[in-house]
C-alpha cells in the first residue's frame, strides 16, 4: 500500500495560528468600512500585508504550508515514498499416515501437525523505484516472524527475523547497472521462501531446502542488456553462512533469458568453500536451471521446471563427528509444477519432485543448518550417510487455491512423501499429509 502525498503533506494548523490569521484579516476590513481617509486606508493595507507575511512565515516553519520552492520537508517526503506490503499465514495440517507423528521428518514450513499454527507474519517496507537514467538509490526491508521463520532463515546471526534488508544503487551505465548490498534471498529455486502466500502450493518443496540456500549477506550486480537478456553476479558469505561468517566466500552467477512474454529461463552456477559450521570445511559447486512457460492462454495453463546439480569434495566425515562417510560425491534434484486457473477465483496446482542423494550427504549434512536438527535436516537418520546407503526423496502435492477476496487466499492441500529408506519417516517410508492454509495478503 502506497501512502498518497496529499494525505501526508499538511498538518492540522494549531489554533493560535488560525486565530492570528483571522485577526490579521479582520482588523483591516473593519478599517475599510469605518474610515474614509485614503492615507489611513493605505496604512491599514500595509499593516495587513505585514501581518499576512508574518503568519505565512510561521506556517512554513511548522511545515503546515509548502515553502516558496514547493519542496516537501524531508520526513514527510520519506513517508510518502514508502510502499508497505506483507501477509499473515496460518494453517492446520494432519499426518494421515500416523496421527502420533506430530513433526513429520523432512516436511517443510508447517512442521507441527495436528495443531493450529501461525506460519508467518511478514512486513515489507520498500523505497521508491529506481530512475535508470541517472544515479539513484532505494531500499527494501522485510521482517518475518512465526513458526516457519527458523526454517526460512536458519542461519541465525542475531537478527534472523530480518528476511531481507538491502540497499540498491543504480549506476547510469547503458541500461542501468544495479548494485545491491545487504541481506538477500537466494538466487536458486523456483519456489519463493514466502510459502503459500506467494507459491501455488502451500507446503514447501524438498528442492527449496536440500538443493537451495537461505538468505545471506551479499553484494550483487545486475544488468539487463535488453528486454530479452540479463545477468547477475553475486559474492556472499558462503552458501549457508547467512548473515554471519568471516570465512570463505561463495561466487554465484546467473544468465536470464525471456525469449517471449510467455517464457522465462534462468541458468545459474555457483562455487565456493563452505565452513558454516566450522571444521570441517568442504568445497561445493553446482548449477541450476529454472524455467517456466505458459502453455495455453485459456485457463492460464503454465508449466515450470527446476533442475539442480551439486558436487561436494574435500569433506572429512570424522572431523564432522561421523564414524564413516563419503568425502566427495554428487546429488541432484528435479521438480515440475503444473497450474491452471479454473476461473478468476480458483486455481489448481500440481507439484512433483525427486531429490537423488546417493551418498546421503545432501539430505543429512549439506543443509542450511544441520546442527540445529542434529545431523539430518528435520530428523532423517544419520545412517543414510554413514552407511553409504543414501536415499531418493519423492513427493507429489495437489493444492487448490481459492481467492475468497482479492486479499484472502485459502489453500486446501494433500501431499504424499516417499523415501527409498524404509525408516526415513519415523519408522516408515511413506507420508500422507493433508490440511489447509490461509493467507491474508496486503
DRENDO-1510 file (C-alpha; in Angstrom, 1 decimal, always signed):
<recs>
REC; n; res; u; v; w
REC; 1; UNK; +0.0; +0.0; +0.0 .
REC; 2; UNK; +1.5; +3.3; -1.0 .
REC; 3; UNK; +0.6; +6.3; +1.2 .
REC; 4; UNK; -0.6; +9.2; -1.0 .
REC; 5; UNK; +1.2; +12.5; -0.8 .
REC; 6; UNK; -1.9; +14.5; -0.2 .
REC; 7; UNK; -2.6; +12.6; +3.0 .
REC; 8; UNK; +0.8; +13.4; +4.4 .
REC; 9; UNK; +1.6; +16.9; +3.0 .
REC; 10; UNK; -0.1; +19.1; +5.6 .
REC; 11; UNK; -0.6; +19.0; +9.3 .
REC; 12; UNK; -3.6; +20.5; +11.1 .
REC; 13; UNK; -2.9; +24.2; +11.9 .
REC; 14; UNK; -2.6; +25.0; +15.6 .
REC; 15; UNK; -5.5; +27.1; +17.0 .
REC; 16; UNK; -3.2; +30.0; +17.8 .
REC; 17; UNK; -2.1; +30.4; +14.1 .
REC; 18; UNK; -5.7; +30.2; +12.9 .
REC; 19; UNK; -6.7; +33.0; +15.4 .
REC; 20; UNK; -3.7; +35.1; +14.3 .
REC; 21; UNK; -4.8; +34.8; +10.7 .
REC; 22; UNK; -8.4; +35.7; +11.5 .
REC; 23; UNK; -7.2; +38.7; +13.5 .
REC; 24; UNK; -4.8; +39.8; +10.7 .
REC; 25; UNK; -7.7; +39.8; +8.2 .
REC; 26; UNK; -10.5; +41.2; +10.4 .
REC; 27; UNK; -8.9; +44.4; +11.5 .
REC; 28; UNK; -8.2; +45.9; +8.1 .
REC; 29; UNK; -11.7; +45.0; +6.9 .
REC; 30; UNK; -13.2; +47.0; +9.8 .
REC; 31; UNK; -10.9; +49.9; +9.0 .
REC; 32; UNK; -12.1; +50.0; +5.4 .
REC; 33; UNK; -15.7; +50.2; +6.5 .
REC; 34; UNK; -15.2; +52.9; +9.2 .
REC; 35; UNK; -12.7; +55.2; +7.6 .
REC; 36; UNK; -12.7; +57.4; +4.5 .
REC; 37; UNK; -9.3; +58.9; +4.7 .
REC; 38; UNK; -7.1; +57.4; +1.8 .
REC; 39; UNK; -3.8; +57.7; +3.7 .
REC; 40; UNK; -5.2; +55.7; +6.6 .
REC; 41; UNK; -6.6; +53.1; +4.3 .
REC; 42; UNK; -3.2; +52.6; +2.6 .
REC; 43; UNK; -1.6; +52.4; +6.0 .
REC; 44; UNK; -4.0; +49.7; +7.1 .
REC; 45; UNK; -3.4; +47.8; +3.8 .
REC; 46; UNK; +0.3; +47.9; +4.5 .
REC; 47; UNK; -0.3; +46.6; +8.0 .
REC; 48; UNK; -2.4; +43.8; +6.6 .
REC; 49; UNK; +0.4; +42.7; +4.2 .
REC; 50; UNK; +3.0; +42.6; +7.0 .
REC; 51; UNK; +0.7; +40.6; +9.2 .
REC; 52; UNK; -0.1; +38.1; +6.5 .
REC; 53; UNK; +3.6; +37.7; +5.7 .
REC; 54; UNK; +4.3; +37.1; +9.4 .
REC; 55; UNK; +1.6; +34.4; +9.7 .
REC; 56; UNK; +2.8; +32.7; +6.5 .
REC; 57; UNK; +6.4; +32.5; +7.8 .
REC; 58; UNK; +5.1; +30.9; +10.9 .
REC; 59; UNK; +3.1; +28.3; +9.0 .
REC; 60; UNK; +6.1; +27.5; +6.8 .
REC; 61; UNK; +8.3; +26.9; +9.8 .
REC; 62; UNK; +5.8; +24.5; +11.2 .
REC; 63; UNK; +5.6; +22.6; +7.9 .
REC; 64; UNK; +1.9; +23.4; +7.5 .
REC; 65; UNK; +2.3; +25.0; +4.1 .
REC; 66; UNK; +4.9; +24.3; +1.5 .
REC; 67; UNK; +7.9; +26.6; +1.1 .
REC; 68; UNK; +8.2; +29.0; -1.8 .
REC; 69; UNK; +10.2; +26.4; -3.7 .
REC; 70; UNK; +7.4; +23.8; -3.3 .
REC; 71; UNK; +9.8; +21.3; -1.6 .
REC; 72; UNK; +8.2; +19.0; +1.0 .
REC; 73; UNK; +10.0; +18.6; +4.3 .
REC; 74; UNK; +12.3; +15.6; +4.4 .
REC; 75; UNK; +10.4; +13.4; +7.0 .
REC; 76; UNK; +7.1; +13.9; +5.1 .
REC; 77; UNK; +8.7; +13.1; +1.8 .
REC; 78; UNK; +10.3; +9.9; +3.2 .
REC; 79; UNK; +6.9; +8.7; +4.5 .
REC; 80; UNK; +5.2; +9.5; +1.2 .
REC; 81; UNK; +7.7; +7.3; -0.7 .
REC; 82; UNK; +7.3; +4.2; +1.4 .
REC; 83; UNK; +5.4; +1.2; +0.0 .
REC; 84; UNK; +4.1; -1.2; +2.7 .
REC; 85; UNK; +3.2; -4.8; +1.9 .
REC; 86; UNK; +3.2; -8.2; +3.5 .
REC; 87; UNK; +1.0; -11.1; +4.6 .
REC; 88; UNK; -0.1; -13.2; +7.5 .
REC; 89; UNK; -0.4; -17.0; +7.1 .
REC; 90; UNK; -1.9; -19.7; +9.3 .
REC; 91; UNK; -2.7; -23.4; +8.9 .
REC; 92; UNK; -3.9; -26.7; +10.2 .
REC; 93; UNK; -2.4; -29.9; +8.9 .
REC; 94; UNK; -2.7; -33.6; +9.8 .
REC; 95; UNK; -0.4; -36.6; +9.2 .
REC; 96; UNK; -2.9; -39.1; +7.8 .
REC; 97; UNK; -0.3; -42.0; +7.9 .
REC; 98; UNK; +0.4; -41.6; +11.6 .
REC; 99; UNK; -1.6; -39.4; +13.9 .
REC; 100; UNK; +1.2; -39.7; +16.5 .
REC; 101; UNK; +3.9; -38.3; +14.2 .
REC; 102; UNK; +3.4; -34.6; +15.1 .
REC; 103; UNK; +6.6; -33.4; +13.5 .
REC; 104; UNK; +7.0; -35.3; +10.2 .
REC; 105; UNK; +10.6; -35.7; +9.0 .
REC; 106; UNK; +11.5; -33.6; +6.1 .
REC; 107; UNK; +8.2; -31.8; +5.8 .
REC; 108; UNK; +8.9; -28.1; +5.5 .
REC; 109; UNK; +7.1; -25.0; +6.8 .
REC; 110; UNK; +4.1; -26.3; +8.7 .
REC; 111; UNK; +6.2; -28.9; +10.5 .
REC; 112; UNK; +3.9; -29.1; +13.6 .
REC; 113; UNK; +1.0; -31.4; +12.8 .
REC; 114; UNK; -2.4; -31.6; +14.5 .
REC; 115; UNK; -2.4; -28.0; +15.8 .
REC; 116; UNK; -3.4; -24.6; +14.6 .
REC; 117; UNK; -0.3; -22.8; +13.5 .
REC; 118; UNK; +0.8; -19.2; +12.8 .
REC; 119; UNK; +3.2; -19.9; +10.0 .
REC; 120; UNK; +4.4; -16.5; +9.0 .
REC; 121; UNK; +3.8; -12.8; +9.5 .
REC; 122; UNK; +5.8; -10.7; +7.1 .
REC; 123; UNK; +6.1; -6.9; +6.8 .
REC; 124; UNK; +7.9; -5.3; +3.9 .
REC; 125; UNK; +8.9; -1.6; +3.6 .
REC; 126; UNK; +10.2; -0.6; +0.2 .
REC; 127; UNK; +11.5; +2.7; -1.2 .
REC; 128; UNK; +10.7; +4.4; -4.5 .
REC; 129; UNK; +11.5; +2.8; -7.8 .
REC; 130; UNK; +15.0; +3.4; -9.3 .
REC; 131; UNK; +15.5; +6.0; -12.0 .
REC; 132; UNK; +17.5; +4.0; -14.5 .
REC; 133; UNK; +18.7; +7.1; -16.4 .
REC; 134; UNK; +20.7; +8.7; -13.5 .
REC; 135; UNK; +22.3; +7.9; -10.2 .
REC; 136; UNK; +19.5; +6.9; -7.9 .
REC; 137; UNK; +19.0; +4.6; -4.8 .
REC; 138; UNK; +16.3; +2.8; -3.0 .
REC; 139; UNK; +16.0; +0.1; -0.3 .
REC; 140; UNK; +14.0; -2.9; +0.9 .
REC; 141; UNK; +13.4; -4.2; +4.4 .
REC; 142; UNK; +11.4; -7.4; +5.1 .
REC; 143; UNK; +10.7; -8.7; +8.7 .
REC; 144; UNK; +9.5; -12.3; +9.2 .
REC; 145; UNK; +8.0; -13.9; +12.3 .
REC; 146; UNK; +6.2; -17.2; +13.0 .
REC; 147; UNK; +6.8; -20.9; +13.2 .
REC; 148; UNK; +8.4; -21.1; +9.8 .
REC; 149; UNK; +11.0; -18.4; +10.5 .
REC; 150; UNK; +13.8; -20.7; +11.7 .
REC; 151; UNK; +13.4; -22.8; +8.6 .
REC; 152; UNK; +13.1; -19.8; +6.3 .
REC; 153; UNK; +16.3; -18.3; +7.7 .
REC; 154; UNK; +18.1; -20.9; +9.8 .
REC; 155; UNK; +21.5; -19.2; +9.6 .
REC; 156; UNK; +20.8; -17.1; +12.7 .
REC; 157; UNK; +23.3; -14.3; +13.3 .
REC; 158; UNK; +21.4; -12.4; +15.9 .
REC; 159; UNK; +19.0; -10.8; +13.5 .
REC; 160; UNK; +17.4; -13.7; +11.7 .
REC; 161; UNK; +13.9; -12.1; +11.9 .
REC; 162; UNK; +15.2; -9.9; +9.1 .
REC; 163; UNK; +14.4; -11.8; +6.0 .
REC; 164; UNK; +15.8; -9.1; +3.6 .
REC; 165; UNK; +17.4; -5.8; +4.2 .
REC; 166; UNK; +19.4; -4.2; +1.3 .
REC; 167; UNK; +20.3; -1.0; -0.5 .
REC; 168; UNK; +20.0; -0.7; -4.2 .
REC; 169; UNK; +22.1; +1.9; -6.2 .
REC; 170; UNK; +21.6; +2.5; -9.9 .
REC; 171; UNK; +24.8; +3.3; -11.8 .
REC; 172; UNK; +23.8; +5.1; -15.1 .
REC; 173; UNK; +25.8; +2.9; -17.4 .
REC; 174; UNK; +24.0; +1.6; -20.5 .
REC; 175; UNK; +20.5; +0.4; -19.5 .
REC; 176; UNK; +21.5; +0.9; -15.8 .
REC; 177; UNK; +23.7; -1.2; -13.6 .
REC; 178; UNK; +22.1; -2.2; -10.3 .
REC; 179; UNK; +24.3; -2.7; -7.2 .
REC; 180; UNK; +22.7; -4.4; -4.2 .
REC; 181; UNK; +24.3; -4.5; -0.8 .
REC; 182; UNK; +22.9; -6.2; +2.3 .
REC; 183; UNK; +20.9; -9.4; +3.1 .
REC; 184; UNK; +19.1; -11.0; +0.2 .
REC; 185; UNK; +17.2; -14.2; -0.5 .
REC; 186; UNK; +18.7; -17.0; -2.7 .
REC; 187; UNK; +19.1; -16.9; -6.5 .
REC; 188; UNK; +18.3; -20.6; -6.5 .
REC; 189; UNK; +14.9; -22.3; -6.6 .
REC; 190; UNK; +11.6; -21.7; -8.5 .
REC; 191; UNK; +9.6; -21.5; -5.3 .
REC; 192; UNK; +9.7; -18.5; -3.1 .
REC; 193; UNK; +10.6; -18.8; +0.6 .
REC; 194; UNK; +7.4; -16.9; +1.4 .
REC; 195; UNK; +5.4; -20.1; +1.1 .
REC; 196; UNK; +1.8; -20.4; +0.3 .
REC; 197; UNK; +1.2; -16.6; +0.3 .
REC; 198; UNK; +3.2; -16.4; -2.9 .
REC; 199; UNK; +3.5; -20.0; -4.1 .
REC; 200; UNK; +0.7; -22.0; -5.7 .
REC; 201; UNK; +1.4; -24.9; -3.3 .
REC; 202; UNK; +1.1; -24.2; +0.4 .
REC; 203; UNK; +3.8; -26.6; +1.7 .
REC; 204; UNK; +7.4; -26.1; +0.6 .
REC; 205; UNK; +9.1; -28.5; -1.8 .
REC; 206; UNK; +12.2; -30.5; -1.0 .
REC; 207; UNK; +14.2; -28.7; -3.5 .
REC; 208; UNK; +14.0; -25.4; -1.7 .
REC; 209; UNK; +15.7; -26.9; +1.4 .
REC; 210; UNK; +18.1; -29.6; +0.1 .
REC; 211; UNK; +19.2; -28.0; -3.2 .
REC; 212; UNK; +18.8; -24.4; -2.3 .
REC; 213; UNK; +20.1; -21.9; +0.3 .
REC; 214; UNK; +18.8; -19.4; +2.8 .
REC; 215; UNK; +19.1; -15.6; +2.8 .
REC; 216; UNK; +22.7; -14.3; +3.0 .
REC; 217; UNK; +24.7; -11.1; +3.4 .
REC; 218; UNK; +26.0; -10.4; -0.1 .
REC; 219; UNK; +27.0; -7.9; -2.8 .
REC; 220; UNK; +25.2; -8.3; -6.1 .
REC; 221; UNK; +25.5; -6.7; -9.6 .
REC; 222; UNK; +22.5; -6.9; -12.0 .
REC; 223; UNK; +22.4; -5.7; -15.6 .
REC; 224; UNK; +19.7; -6.1; -18.3 .
REC; 225; UNK; +21.3; -6.0; -21.8 .
REC; 226; UNK; +17.9; -5.6; -23.4 .
REC; 227; UNK; +14.3; -6.9; -22.9 .
REC; 228; UNK; +15.5; -10.5; -23.6 .
REC; 229; UNK; +18.8; -10.9; -21.8 .
REC; 230; UNK; +20.0; -10.1; -18.3 .
REC; 231; UNK; +22.8; -11.2; -15.9 .
REC; 232; UNK; +23.5; -11.3; -12.2 .
REC; 233; UNK; +26.8; -11.7; -10.3 .
REC; 234; UNK; +26.9; -12.2; -6.5 .
REC; 235; UNK; +29.5; -12.8; -3.9 .
REC; 236; UNK; +28.2; -13.9; -0.5 .
REC; 237; UNK; +29.4; -15.3; +2.9 .
REC; 238; UNK; +29.3; -19.0; +1.8 .
REC; 239; UNK; +26.2; -20.7; +0.6 .
REC; 240; UNK; +24.8; -21.3; +4.1 .
REC; 241; UNK; +26.5; -18.8; +6.3 .
REC; 242; UNK; +23.6; -16.3; +6.2 .
REC; 243; UNK; +24.3; -13.0; +8.0 .
REC; 244; UNK; +27.4; -14.3; +9.8 .
REC; 245; UNK; +30.7; -15.8; +8.7 .
REC; 246; UNK; +34.1; -14.4; +8.1 .
REC; 247; UNK; +35.5; -17.3; +6.2 .
REC; 248; UNK; +35.3; -18.4; +2.6 .
REC; 249; UNK; +33.0; -16.7; +0.1 .
REC; 250; UNK; +30.8; -18.3; -2.5 .
REC; 251; UNK; +30.5; -16.9; -6.0 .
REC; 252; UNK; +27.1; -17.1; -7.8 .
REC; 253; UNK; +26.3; -16.0; -11.4 .
REC; 254; UNK; +23.2; -16.2; -13.5 .
REC; 255; UNK; +22.0; -15.6; -17.0 .
REC; 256; UNK; +18.3; -14.8; -17.5 .
REC; 257; UNK; +16.5; -15.1; -20.8 .
REC; 258; UNK; +13.0; -14.0; -21.8 .
REC; 259; UNK; +12.5; -15.1; -25.4 .
REC; 260; UNK; +8.8; -14.0; -25.3 .
REC; 261; UNK; +6.2; -12.9; -22.9 .
REC; 262; UNK; +5.2; -16.5; -22.1 .
REC; 263; UNK; +8.6; -17.9; -21.4 .
REC; 264; UNK; +11.3; -17.3; -18.7 .
REC; 265; UNK; +14.6; -19.2; -18.4 .
REC; 266; UNK; +17.4; -18.9; -15.8 .
REC; 267; UNK; +20.8; -20.5; -15.8 .
REC; 268; UNK; +22.7; -20.3; -12.5 .
REC; 269; UNK; +26.1; -21.5; -11.4 .
REC; 270; UNK; +27.9; -21.4; -8.0 .
REC; 271; UNK; +31.2; -22.3; -6.4 .
REC; 272; UNK; +32.9; -21.9; -3.1 .
REC; 273; UNK; +34.3; -23.4; +0.1 .
REC; 274; UNK; +31.8; -23.9; +2.9 .
REC; 275; UNK; +32.7; -23.5; +6.6 .
REC; 276; UNK; +29.3; -22.5; +8.0 .
REC; 277; UNK; +29.7; -25.0; +10.9 .
REC; 278; UNK; +33.4; -24.5; +11.4 .
REC; 279; UNK; +35.6; -27.6; +10.8 .
REC; 280; UNK; +35.4; -29.4; +8.6 .
REC; 281; UNK; +35.2; -27.1; +5.6 .
REC; 282; UNK; +34.4; -28.5; +2.2 .
REC; 283; UNK; +34.1; -27.4; -1.4 .
REC; 284; UNK; +30.7; -27.1; -3.0 .
REC; 285; UNK; +29.9; -26.3; -6.6 .
REC; 286; UNK; +27.0; -26.8; -8.9 .
REC; 287; UNK; +24.4; -25.4; -11.3 .
REC; 288; UNK; +20.7; -24.8; -11.5 .
REC; 289; UNK; +18.1; -24.4; -14.3 .
REC; 290; UNK; +14.7; -22.7; -13.7 .
REC; 291; UNK; +12.2; -22.3; -16.5 .
REC; 292; UNK; +8.5; -21.6; -17.0 .
REC; 293; UNK; +6.2; -21.5; -20.0 .
REC; 294; UNK; +2.6; -20.5; -20.4 .
REC; 295; UNK; +1.3; -23.5; -22.4 .
REC; 296; UNK; -2.2; -22.1; -23.1 .
REC; 297; UNK; -3.8; -18.7; -22.5 .
REC; 298; UNK; -7.1; -20.5; -21.9 .
REC; 299; UNK; -7.1; -21.3; -18.2 .
REC; 300; UNK; -3.6; -19.8; -18.0 .
REC; 301; UNK; -2.2; -23.3; -18.2 .
REC; 302; UNK; +1.5; -23.0; -17.1 .
REC; 303; UNK; +4.4; -25.4; -16.6 .
REC; 304; UNK; +7.6; -24.8; -14.7 .
REC; 305; UNK; +10.7; -26.9; -14.3 .
REC; 306; UNK; +13.7; -26.8; -11.9 .
REC; 307; UNK; +16.8; -28.9; -12.1 .
REC; 308; UNK; +19.7; -28.7; -9.6 .
REC; 309; UNK; +23.1; -30.3; -9.5 .
REC; 310; UNK; +25.5; -30.2; -6.5 .
REC; 311; UNK; +29.1; -31.6; -6.2 .
REC; 312; UNK; +30.9; -31.7; -2.8 .
REC; 313; UNK; +34.6; -32.6; -2.2 .
REC; 314; UNK; +37.2; -32.3; +0.5 .
REC; 315; UNK; +34.8; -33.3; +3.3 .
REC; 316; UNK; +36.3; -35.1; +6.4 .
REC; 317; UNK; +33.4; -37.1; +8.0 .
REC; 318; UNK; +35.4; -37.9; +11.2 .
REC; 319; UNK; +36.0; -34.2; +11.7 .
REC; 320; UNK; +32.2; -33.7; +11.5 .
REC; 321; UNK; +31.5; -36.4; +14.1 .
REC; 322; UNK; +30.7; -39.3; +11.7 .
REC; 323; UNK; +32.4; -42.7; +12.0 .
REC; 324; UNK; +32.3; -43.2; +8.3 .
REC; 325; UNK; +31.1; -41.4; +5.2 .
REC; 326; UNK; +32.0; -40.3; +1.7 .
REC; 327; UNK; +34.5; -37.4; +1.4 .
REC; 328; UNK; +33.1; -36.4; -2.1 .
REC; 329; UNK; +30.2; -37.1; -4.4 .
REC; 330; UNK; +27.2; -35.7; -6.2 .
REC; 331; UNK; +23.5; -35.1; -5.5 .
REC; 332; UNK; +20.8; -33.6; -7.7 .
REC; 333; UNK; +17.1; -32.8; -7.9 .
REC; 334; UNK; +14.3; -32.2; -10.4 .
REC; 335; UNK; +10.9; -30.7; -9.9 .
REC; 336; UNK; +7.9; -29.7; -12.0 .
REC; 337; UNK; +4.8; -27.5; -11.5 .
REC; 338; UNK; +1.6; -27.5; -13.5 .
REC; 339; UNK; -1.0; -24.8; -12.7 .
REC; 340; UNK; -4.4; -23.9; -14.2 .
REC; 341; UNK; -6.9; -21.2; -13.5 .
REC; 342; UNK; -10.3; -22.8; -13.3 .
REC; 343; UNK; -11.9; -19.4; -13.0 .
REC; 344; UNK; -10.8; -16.0; -11.6 .
REC; 345; UNK; -11.1; -17.3; -8.0 .
REC; 346; UNK; -10.0; -20.9; -8.3 .
REC; 347; UNK; -6.6; -22.3; -9.3 .
REC; 348; UNK; -5.4; -25.9; -9.4 .
REC; 349; UNK; -1.7; -26.6; -8.6 .
REC; 350; UNK; +0.2; -29.9; -9.0 .
REC; 351; UNK; +3.8; -30.3; -8.0 .
REC; 352; UNK; +6.2; -33.3; -8.3 .
REC; 353; UNK; +9.8; -33.6; -7.1 .
REC; 354; UNK; +12.7; -36.0; -6.9 .
REC; 355; UNK; +15.8; -35.5; -4.8 .
REC; 356; UNK; +18.5; -38.1; -5.6 .
REC; 357; UNK; +21.2; -38.2; -2.9 .
REC; 358; UNK; +23.2; -41.4; -3.5 .
REC; 359; UNK; +25.8; -40.7; -0.8 .
REC; 360; UNK; +23.4; -39.3; +1.8 .
REC; 361; UNK; +25.4; -36.1; +2.1 .
REC; 362; UNK; +22.9; -33.8; +0.6 .
REC; 363; UNK; +20.0; -34.7; +2.9 .
REC; 364; UNK; +22.0; -35.4; +6.0 .
REC; 365; UNK; +24.8; -32.8; +6.3 .
REC; 366; UNK; +24.6; -30.3; +3.5 .
REC; 367; UNK; +21.6; -28.4; +4.6 .
REC; 368; UNK; +21.2; -24.8; +5.7 .
REC; 369; UNK; +22.0; -25.7; +9.4 .
REC; 370; UNK; +22.1; -29.4; +10.2 .
REC; 371; UNK; +23.5; -28.7; +13.7 .
REC; 372; UNK; +20.1; -27.2; +14.7 .
REC; 373; UNK; +18.4; -30.5; +13.8 .
REC; 374; UNK; +21.0; -33.0; +15.0 .
REC; 375; UNK; +22.6; -34.2; +11.7 .
REC; 376; UNK; +19.8; -34.9; +9.3 .
REC; 377; UNK; +17.8; -32.0; +8.3 .
REC; 378; UNK; +14.5; -32.3; +10.2 .
REC; 379; UNK; +15.3; -35.7; +11.5 .
REC; 380; UNK; +16.5; -38.1; +8.8 .
REC; 381; UNK; +18.6; -41.0; +10.3 .
REC; 382; UNK; +22.4; -40.2; +10.1 .
REC; 383; UNK; +22.9; -43.8; +8.9 .
REC; 384; UNK; +21.7; -42.7; +5.5 .
REC; 385; UNK; +25.1; -41.0; +5.2 .
REC; 386; UNK; +27.4; -43.2; +7.4 .
REC; 387; UNK; +26.3; -46.5; +5.8 .
REC; 388; UNK; +26.6; -45.0; +2.3 .
REC; 389; UNK; +23.0; -46.1; +1.6 .
REC; 390; UNK; +21.9; -42.7; +0.5 .
REC; 391; UNK; +18.3; -42.0; -0.4 .
REC; 392; UNK; +15.8; -40.8; -3.0 .
REC; 393; UNK; +13.1; -38.4; -1.9 .
REC; 394; UNK; +9.9; -38.2; -3.9 .
REC; 395; UNK; +6.8; -36.1; -3.3 .
REC; 396; UNK; +3.6; -35.2; -5.1 .
REC; 397; UNK; +1.4; -32.4; -3.9 .
REC; 398; UNK; -2.0; -31.3; -5.1 .
REC; 399; UNK; -3.3; -27.9; -3.9 .
REC; 400; UNK; -6.5; -26.0; -4.6 .
REC; 401; UNK; -6.1; -22.2; -4.4 .
REC; 402; UNK; -9.2; -20.2; -3.7 .
REC; 403; UNK; -9.2; -16.4; -3.6 .
REC; 404; UNK; -12.2; -15.7; -1.4 .
REC; 405; UNK; -11.4; -12.0; -1.8 .
REC; 406; UNK; -8.6; -10.2; -3.5 .
REC; 407; UNK; -6.6; -10.3; -0.2 .
REC; 408; UNK; -7.5; -13.7; +1.1 .
REC; 409; UNK; -6.0; -17.0; -0.2 .
REC; 410; UNK; -7.3; -20.3; +1.0 .
REC; 411; UNK; -5.3; -23.5; +0.1 .
REC; 412; UNK; -6.5; -27.0; +0.9 .
REC; 413; UNK; -3.8; -29.4; +0.1 .
REC; 414; UNK; -2.8; -33.1; +0.2 .
REC; 415; UNK; +0.8; -34.3; -0.1 .
REC; 416; UNK; +2.5; -37.7; -0.5 .
REC; 417; UNK; +6.1; -38.1; +0.5 .
REC; 418; UNK; +8.3; -41.2; -0.2 .
REC; 419; UNK; +11.9; -42.2; +0.6 .
REC; 420; UNK; +13.8; -45.3; -0.6 .
REC; 421; UNK; +14.9; -45.7; +3.1 .
REC; 422; UNK; +12.3; -47.7; +5.0 .
REC; 423; UNK; +12.8; -45.9; +8.3 .
REC; 424; UNK; +13.2; -42.4; +6.9 .
REC; 425; UNK; +9.9; -41.1; +8.2 .
REC; 426; UNK; +9.7; -42.1; +11.8 .
REC; 427; UNK; +10.0; -45.8; +11.0 .
REC; 428; UNK; +8.2; -45.8; +7.7 .
REC; 429; UNK; +9.0; -44.9; +4.1 .
REC; 430; UNK; +5.8; -43.0; +3.2 .
REC; 431; UNK; +3.9; -40.0; +4.5 .
REC; 432; UNK; +0.4; -38.7; +3.6 .
REC; 433; UNK; -0.3; -35.2; +4.9 .
REC; 434; UNK; -3.4; -33.1; +4.4 .
REC; 435; UNK; -4.8; -29.9; +5.7 .
REC; 436; UNK; -5.4; -26.3; +4.8 .
REC; 437; UNK; -3.5; -22.9; +4.9 .
REC; 438; UNK; -5.0; -19.4; +4.9 .
REC; 439; UNK; -3.1; -16.2; +4.0 .
REC; 440; UNK; -4.2; -12.6; +4.1 .
REC; 441; UNK; -2.1; -10.5; +1.7 .
REC; 442; UNK; -1.8; -6.7; +1.9 .
</recs>
